[in-house]
Amino acid sequence: MKKALRWVISAAVLLLLVVLVWQRRDDLKPIFENPSIDLAVIAILIVAGHFLNSAEFWVLYRASKVPVGFIENWMVFTSGLLGNLLPGQMGTLYKFRYMKSVHNLSYAKSGSNYGANLVISLGSSAIIGSVGAIGHMASGGDPAWIVLLVFLGLGVLCIGLLRVPLPAWSILRGKPARAAASFNEGWDEIRQNPRTAYTVIAIDVLKYLLTAWRFLIAFRLLGVDESFWFFLVIAPAAAIAGIIAFTPGGLGIRELFITVAALGMGSSFDTGLLAATTDRGVMLLSALVLGTAGYLYTGPRMRAVRPREPNGVV
């Protein structure tokens, strides 16, 4: 029932997005029928953002003593981007499978690295979003107190998650107990190495600055000229949507979060939705190109080591 409900909600969200965008298709036609250099800049910024995002995982892997190469990690990440356009987070599962096959990294430790990256990303989102909301209001923009409070609350939550150790899960037995213990071990390694967390936060902040620049261009293509502070709020809102989205590739959810963030900063519903759709169009093309390259690189490496995989090991 849960799976069926998720499919129904996903389909409803996507259908609503298609209907809303179709109703305003005349505003988008000039952008894609007569593409300007701005779309190319957006594409470059998307690739740069994905590259920085992959670098965050590389830092976390190296902190866990996983000998994954920098370019190799980039290719694993891009293959995951394309795979996550399929239902069931197939790209993330593919990345976990690759790290298990090629580097013998357990699924539990991959999960702990992934979870740590999510918490750190939420923390940097809180930093950038709060700075953006304060700067926007200080420069004479519309009041955005609710937006500011949301980001401040998110920051408090992240500090708590990073400071409080995970429970021992003593009620578990067998394979689930071993998986939980491995997850806790990887999480504790990251918590005990604040330098790693600070490095990932620094990379994430740079990524958000590039993302904010990207949205500035996307909004200007629709005739909206806002301060850079405005887009420092939009950028983390888009990232948070990608973290919690349950639709393939965050389709619909990401656009909804961007639209709501734009509304919270005083923009219109249509503007936020159309700007998010413009950005999404370029993102899908980038994911197709980069993801294909990623699979061409990682696929043969997985096949080469598969016969040596131990069976039944988490």
JOKADA-V559212 format. One record per residue. N is the residue number from 0. RES is the residue in three letters. SS is DSSP state (H for helix, E for strand, L for the rest). Layout:
N;RES;SS, N;RES;SS
//
This chain:
0;MET;L, 1;LYS;H, 2;LYS;H, 3;ALA;H, 4;LEU;H, 5;ARG;H, 6;TRP;H, 7;VAL;H, 8;ILE;H, 9;SER;H, 10;ALA;H, 11;ALA;H, 12;VAL;H, 13;LEU;H, 14;LEU;H, 15;LEU;H, 16;LEU;H, 17;VAL;H, 18;VAL;H, 19;LEU;H, 20;VAL;H, 21;TRP;H, 22;GLN;H, 23;ARG;L, 24;ARG;H, 25;ASP;H, 26;ASP;H, 27;LEU;H, 28;LYS;H, 29;PRO;H, 30;ILE;H, 31;PHE;H, 32;GLU;H, 33;ASN;L, 34;PRO;L, 35;SER;L, 36;ILE;H, 37;ASP;H, 38;LEU;H, 39;ALA;H, 40;VAL;H, 41;ILE;H, 42;ALA;H, 43;ILE;H, 44;LEU;H, 45;ILE;H, 46;VAL;H, 47;ALA;H, 48;GLY;H, 49;HIS;H, 50;PHE;H, 51;LEU;H, 52;ASN;H, 53;SER;H, 54;ALA;H, 55;GLU;H, 56;PHE;H, 57;TRP;H, 58;VAL;H, 59;LEU;H, 60;TYR;H, 61;ARG;H, 62;ALA;H, 63;SER;L, 64;LYS;L, 65;VAL;L, 66;PRO;L, 67;VAL;L, 68;GLY;L, 69;PHE;H, 70;ILE;H, 71;GLU;H, 72;ASN;H, 73;TRP;H, 74;MET;H, 75;VAL;H, 76;PHE;H, 77;THR;H, 78;SER;H, 79;GLY;H, 80;LEU;H, 81;LEU;H, 82;GLY;H, 83;ASN;L, 84;LEU;L, 85;LEU;L, 86;PRO;L, 87;GLY;L, 88;GLN;L, 89;MET;H, 90;GLY;H, 91;THR;H, 92;LEU;H, 93;TYR;H, 94;LYS;H, 95;PHE;H, 96;ARG;H, 97;TYR;H, 98;MET;H, 99;LYS;H, 100;SER;H, 101;VAL;H, 102;HIS;H, 103;ASN;L, 104;LEU;L, 105;SER;L, 106;TYR;H, 107;ALA;H, 108;LYS;H, 109;SER;H, 110;GLY;H, 111;SER;H, 112;ASN;H, 113;TYR;H, 114;GLY;H, 115;ALA;H, 116;ASN;H, 117;LEU;H, 118;VAL;H, 119;ILE;H, 120;SER;H, 121;LEU;H, 122;GLY;H, 123;SER;H, 124;SER;H, 125;ALA;H, 126;ILE;H, 127;ILE;H, 128;GLY;H, 129;SER;H, 130;VAL;H, 131;GLY;H, 132;ALA;H, 133;ILE;H, 134;GLY;H, 135;HIS;H, 136;MET;H, 137;ALA;H, 138;SER;L, 139;GLY;L, 140;GLY;L, 141;ASP;L, 142;PRO;L, 143;ALA;L, 144;TRP;H, 145;ILE;H, 146;VAL;H, 147;LEU;H, 148;LEU;H, 149;VAL;H, 150;PHE;H, 151;LEU;H, 152;GLY;H, 153;LEU;H, 154;GLY;H, 155;VAL;H, 156;LEU;H, 157;CYS;H, 158;ILE;H, 159;GLY;H, 160;LEU;H, 161;LEU;H, 162;ARG;H, 163;VAL;L, 164;PRO;L, 165;LEU;L, 166;PRO;L, 167;ALA;L, 168;TRP;L, 169;SER;L, 170;ILE;L, 171;LEU;L, 172;ARG;L, 173;GLY;H, 174;LYS;H, 175;PRO;H, 176;ALA;H, 177;ARG;H, 178;ALA;H, 179;ALA;H, 180;ALA;H, 181;SER;H, 182;PHE;H, 183;ASN;H, 184;GLU;H, 185;GLY;H, 186;TRP;H, 187;ASP;H, 188;GLU;H, 189;ILE;H, 190;ARG;H, 191;GLN;L, 192;ASN;L, 193;PRO;H, 194;ARG;H, 195;THR;H, 196;ALA;H, 197;TYR;H, 198;THR;H, 199;VAL;H, 200;ILE;H, 201;ALA;H, 202;ILE;H, 203;ASP;H, 204;VAL;H, 205;LEU;H, 206;LYS;H, 207;TYR;H, 208;LEU;H, 209;LEU;H, 210;THR;H, 211;ALA;H, 212;TRP;H, 213;ARG;H, 214;PHE;H, 215;LEU;H, 216;ILE;H, 217;ALA;H, 218;PHE;H, 219;ARG;H, 220;LEU;H, 221;LEU;L, 222;GLY;L, 223;VAL;L, 224;ASP;L, 225;GLU;L, 226;SER;L, 227;PHE;H, 228;TRP;H, 229;PHE;H, 230;PHE;H, 231;LEU;H, 232;VAL;H, 233;ILE;H, 234;ALA;H, 235;PRO;H, 236;ALA;H, 237;ALA;H, 238;ALA;H, 239;ILE;H, 240;ALA;H, 241;GLY;H, 242;ILE;H, 243;ILE;H, 244;ALA;L, 245;PHE;L, 246;THR;L, 247;PRO;H, 248;GLY;H, 249;GLY;H, 250;LEU;L, 251;GLY;L, 252;ILE;H, 253;ARG;H, 254;GLU;H, 255;LEU;H, 256;PHE;H, 257;ILE;H, 258;THR;H, 259;VAL;H, 260;ALA;H, 261;ALA;H, 262;LEU;H, 263;GLY;H, 264;MET;L, 265;GLY;L, 266;SER;L, 267;SER;L, 268;PHE;H, 269;ASP;H, 270;THR;H, 271;GLY;H, 272;LEU;H, 273;LEU;H, 274;ALA;H, 275;ALA;H, 276;THR;H, 277;THR;H, 278;ASP;H, 279;ARG;H, 280;GLY;H, 281;VAL;H, 282;MET;H, 283;LEU;H, 284;LEU;H, 285;SER;H, 286;ALA;H, 287;LEU;H, 288;VAL;H, 289;LEU;H, 290;GLY;H, 291;THR;H, 292;ALA;H, 293;GLY;H, 294;TYR;H, 295;LEU;H, 296;TYR;H, 297;THR;H, 298;GLY;H, 299;PRO;H, 300;ARG;H, 301;MET;H, 302;ARG;H, 303;ALA;H, 304;VAL;H, 305;ARG;H, 306;PRO;H, 307;ARG;H, 308;GLU;L, 309;PRO;L, 310;ASN;L, 311;GLY;L, 312;VAL;L, 313;VAL;L
//
